[in-house]
Amino acid sequence: MNESKLGALPCSWIRSPWMKSDRKSMETLAAFVRDAEHEMLSVANSLQAQIDVLQREQADSEISATRFTGINRGIARLIADTNILASVSELSSLPRLKRKQKLDLLMREIVSEMKSDFIDSQVALSFNVSAALGLSGSKGALKLMFKEMVFALLHECHTLETIRITSKADKKNVSLSFDTGTKNKYCKFEPWQLGKLRLVPVNGEGISLAAIDAIARLHKGQLSVKSLPNHRHEYRLTFIA
């Protein structure tokens, strides 16, 4: 809508109703996520207490030690998801930042911070991101989004593989591709269906991918996923330039 054609209208009218509606939606989202954080952490703490009791009782019973592996893994995932929810909640309530963050610098920081993860997994990480590319927004949120994207691929990687991050830009869009070199031209990228997680094939990283797409959308972007054979994936983040 052209503001020059609204000169006779009060400023308060111009601000409503869509601006108030958008703000209300974001406040509702933030409040819901805060409740979810509290509930998930309560469950995690309860589970951890039960595990502590089981471990003390194990010496005098026939409880299998393998039972604890899955429970511990579930608790770790629950806590990780809670931290992600907290970050998305905080981002949704913050004012939109116009300062551009250099993507290559963010990638260098991520490589440094995730060094031990790659050593443990025996997987390499390489990136080819133009030094001229930048995205407007929160540095912390953008870094979280990219790190979770790398983690999603790391969980699928085989030993000695390399995760590759490449960039592409034109006048309209900036995109980042995340893959392991197993490109398949017969499979197509499909937009992530935010809010419809039940319709997405299970791959163990649903909440992370949903959070990635939520953060991308808050930065005028979107996540797309290409499903490859053998339950593997390629990912693409596309933003309006």
N, C-alpha and C positions, 0 to 999 in steps of 0.2 A: 504494500500500500504506500502511495506517495505522500509524504508528510506535507508537501506544499499544497495539496488539495484539502487539507484538514485545518487550515489556518483558523477557521471560525469555531472549531470545536474545542471545548475545555480540555486541558491536559489530563485531568482525572478521567475523562471519558476515554481518551486515547489509551490509557493504561489498562483499561478493563474492557471485556472480562477475561481475555485470554492470558494476560500477564498474571492476574490474580490466580487464575485456574492453574497455570503452570507452577507457580510458587506453592500453591496448596498441594499439588501432586508431589512435588519434591519434598515438602515437609512431611507428608504422609509416608512417603517411601523411607525417609530417614527415621521416622518414629517406629515404623514396622521393623526395620533392620535392627534398630537398637534393642527392641524386644526380642528379636531372633537371636541376637548376640548373647543376651542374658540367659535365654533358655538353653541355647546350645552349650554354653560354658557350664551351666548348672548340671546338664546331663553328663558332660565330659568329666567334671569333678566327681560326680557320683560313681561313674564307671571306674575311674581311677581308684577310688576308695575301695570298691568291691574287688578290684584286681589285687590291691595290697593285702586284703584279707585272704583271698584265695592262695596267694603266693605263700603266706605264712602257714596256711593249712596244708599246703601241698606235701610237705615233708611227712605228714602223718596220714596221708590218704593216697588214693590212686588217681588223682587228677592229672591229666596229661599236660605236659609242659607246652605242647603245640597249641593248646587252646588259647594261651596268652598271646601268641603272635598275632592272630587275627584281631583280637580285642585291642591290643596296643596300636595296631595299624589303623583301626577304626577311630580310636581316640585321637591319634595324631592327625588324621584327615579332618576330624571334626574341629579340632583346635585351629588347624590351618584355614578351614572354611570360615570360621568365626573371625579370624584376623582379616580375611578378604572382605567379609561382610562389613566389618568395622571401617575399612578403608573406603569402600563404596559409599557407605552411609555418610562418612565425613565429606567425601567429594561432592555428594549430591546437595549438601547444605552450604557449600562454599561458593563465593562469587566467582564467576568465570574469569580466569586470568588471560590477558592478551599477550603476555610476554612469551616469546618463542623459545622453546628448549631445543638445543642442538641434538639431533638424533644420534650422530656418531659419538658424541661425548657420553650420552646415556648408555650406549652400547658398550663403550669402554668400561664404564663403571660396573655394568652388569657382568661383564667378563671377569672383572677383578673379584666381585662379590661372590660369584658362583664357581670360583676356581676349584674349591674342594669338592663340590658336587660333581664336576666333570672328571676330576681325578678318581674319585670313588667309583664312578660309572664307567671309566675308561672310554669316554666319549669326548670328542673335540668340538669346539665352537668357533665358527668363523663368520665374519660379517663384512659386507661390502655396501656400506651406506654412505651416500654422498655427504661431504662435509658441509654442503650448502643447505641441506634439508633441515627444517625445523618445524615443530608443531607448537601451537599456542596452548598453554594450559599448565597444570600443576606438575612440577618435576616429579614429585613423589608418586602421583597417580600414574603418570606415564611410565615410570620405571617399574611400578608394580605390574602394570598391564603387560609390559614386554617380558618381565621375569616370569610371570605365570605362563606366558606363551611359550617361552623356552622350556619351562618345567613340563608343560603338556607334551612337548616333543621328546624331552629327555626320558619320560616314563615309557615311551614306545621304542626308544633306541636300542640297537644291538651294540655289543662291544666293538670298539674301534671305528664306529661310524662318526660322521661329522654333521652337526646341526649347522645349517647355512641360513643366514639372514641377508636378504638382498632388498634394495630399494628401487623404486621407480616413480618418476614424477612427470607431470605435464601441467598445463595451465589450470586444469580443473581439480586434479587429484594427486595425492601422495599415497603410495602404497608400500607396504612392507610384507615380504613373503618369508615364511618360516618353513623349512623342509629339511630332509636329510638326503637330498639328491635322488630320491626314488620317484621322480616325476612320472605321471601317467596321463597322457593326453586324452585318453578315453574317459577319464573321470572328470567331472566338472565341479567347480567351486559353487557351493550353495550358501546363501546368507544364513547365519545363525538365527534360530527362531527364539529370540529373547522372550521369556515368559511362557514358553511352551516346551520346557525341558523334557516333559514326558513323551514328546513326539520325536526326540532326538535319540538315535541309537546309543546305548550305554557304552561308555569307554573309560569310565572310572574318573573322569575329570570334568564332569558336568558343571558343578558349581564354579569351578575355575574358569571354564569357557564362558559361562553366563556372566561372570564378573568381568571378564575381559571385554565382552561385547558391551556390557553396561558402561564401563569406563570409556570405551571407544565412542559410544553414542553421545556421552557427555562431552566429548571432544570432537563432535561433528564427524564421526566415523562409524565403521561397522566391521564386524568380524565375519569372514567367510571361511568355510571348511570344505576340503575335498577329501572324501572317504576313499581310501585305497584298499586293494585286496589285503588280506591277512590283518585286518583291524588296524591299519596304519592310516595316518592323516597328513595332509599339508594344510597350512593355515595362511590366511592373508588378511591384513588389516588395511583398510582403505579410508582415507580422510579427505575431506574437502580442502583443497589448497587455499 
